[in-house]
Amino acid sequence: MTGYGRSFALWREAAGAWDDYVRHPFVQGLGDGTLPRDGFLRYLVQDYRFLIHFSRAWALGAAKAGTLAEMRACIATVDALVNHEMPLHIRICAEAGIPAETLETTPEAPGNLAYTRYVLEAGYSGDFLDLLAALAPCVLGYGEIGARLAREGAADSPYRDWIATYASEDYQRTCREVGALIDAAVAARLGDAPETLPRWRELAGRFATATRLEAAFWNLGLEN
Ligand SMILES: Cc1ncc(C[n+]2csc(CCO)c2C)c(N)n1
C-alpha cells in the first residue's frame, strides 16, 4: 500500500468514491497524454483559487492544533503553499499564456466553491481532526496518483512534469509526514482503537465527502 498511515488506509477503504477520484478520466488523460491542453489550463485556473482556500484551511489548522508539533506541521504546509507552490502555479499559468489577472478574476466554478468551502467549514465547525480528515484526500490522493502514473510509465506524456512533481521523493515524503501527523493526532485524541468509536464514522464521512468533491473537481477540466 501507499505508506501514508493507518487512518488514511482505513478511510480510503471506506470511501466509496476513491477510485472515481484517483482513476478519473482526467487522471488517465494526464497519464497517457490524451487530456486536451485547454482542459488542463481550465483546471489550472480553478486550481489557483483552490490553493488559496487550501492555504487558508491549513492556516486554520494551525489555529486548531493541540500541540506545538501539530502547529509546526500546519505552518510548514502554509509556507510551502504560499511561498513555493503558489508562485510555481502562477509561473506555469504565465508560461501557458494565462496572466495573473485572469487567475484573480475568473469566477470560481460551483464545484470549486463547494469543495473549498466544505473543507473550511469542517475546520470552522469541527475540530483539528475534522479538518485533517477533510484535507487528507487532496494531499494524499495526489501522492497516490503521481506515484501510480510514474510507475505506469508516463515519460512521453506532455504532463510528465506535473506527474513528476507528485511522484517525487520530496512530495512522497510530505505525504508520509501528513499521514503520520493524522495518525498521531487521532491517537492523541481518540486513543488506540479509534475505529471502534462513533467519532470515527464522522471522520471517515468527512474524508468520503472530500473524496467525492475531488472527483467532481476533475470534471472542471473536462467540461466545456
Ligand atoms: C483540486 C486539487 N486537489 C489537490 C491538489 C494538490 N494539493 C493541494 S494543496 C497541496 C499541498 C498540501 O496541502 C497539494 C499537493 C491540488 N493542487 N488541487
The ligand as an SDF file (V2000), in Angstrom:
LIG
                    3D

 18 19  0  0  0  0  0  0  0  0999 V2000
   -8.0860   20.1270   -6.6080 C   0  0  0  0  0  0  0  0  0  0  0  0
   -6.7470   19.8520   -6.0720 C   0  0  0  0  0  0  0  0  0  0  0  0
   -6.6020   18.8430   -5.1920 N   0  0  0  0  0  0  0  0  0  0  0  0
   -5.3910   18.5820   -4.6850 C   0  0  0  0  0  0  0  0  0  0  0  0
   -4.2990   19.3200   -5.0550 C   0  0  0  0  0  0  0  0  0  0  0  0
   -2.9390   19.0030   -4.5210 C   0  0  0  0  0  0  0  0  0  0  0  0
   -2.5770   19.8270   -3.4110 N   0  0  0  0  0  0  0  0  0  0  0  0
   -3.3400   20.8120   -2.9480 C   0  0  0  0  0  0  0  0  0  0  0  0
   -2.6590   21.5620   -1.5930 S   0  0  0  0  0  0  0  0  0  0  0  0
   -1.3220   20.5810   -1.6650 C   0  0  0  0  0  0  0  0  0  0  0  0
   -0.2070   20.7130   -0.6950 C   0  0  0  0  0  0  0  0  0  0  0  0
   -0.5440   20.2780    0.6900 C   0  0  0  0  0  0  0  0  0  0  0  0
   -1.8440   20.5470    1.1090 O   0  0  0  0  0  0  0  0  0  0  0  0
   -1.4420   19.6960   -2.7090 C   0  0  0  0  0  0  0  0  0  0  0  0
   -0.4440   18.6860   -3.0420 C   0  0  0  0  0  0  0  0  0  0  0  0
   -4.4880   20.3660   -5.9660 C   0  0  0  0  0  0  0  0  0  0  0  0
   -3.4600   21.1350   -6.3470 N   0  0  0  0  0  0  0  0  0  0  0  0
   -5.7250   20.6080   -6.4640 N   0  0  0  0  0  0  0  0  0  0  0  0
  1  2  1  0
  2  3  1  0
  2 18  2  0
  3  4  2  0
  4  5  1  0
  5  6  1  0
  5 16  2  0
  6  7  1  0
  7  8  2  0
  7 14  1  0
  8  9  1  0
  9 10  1  0
 10 11  1  0
 10 14  2  0
 11 12  1  0
 12 13  1  0
 14 15  1  0
 16 17  1  0
 16 18  1  0
M  CHG  1   7   1
M  END
$$$$
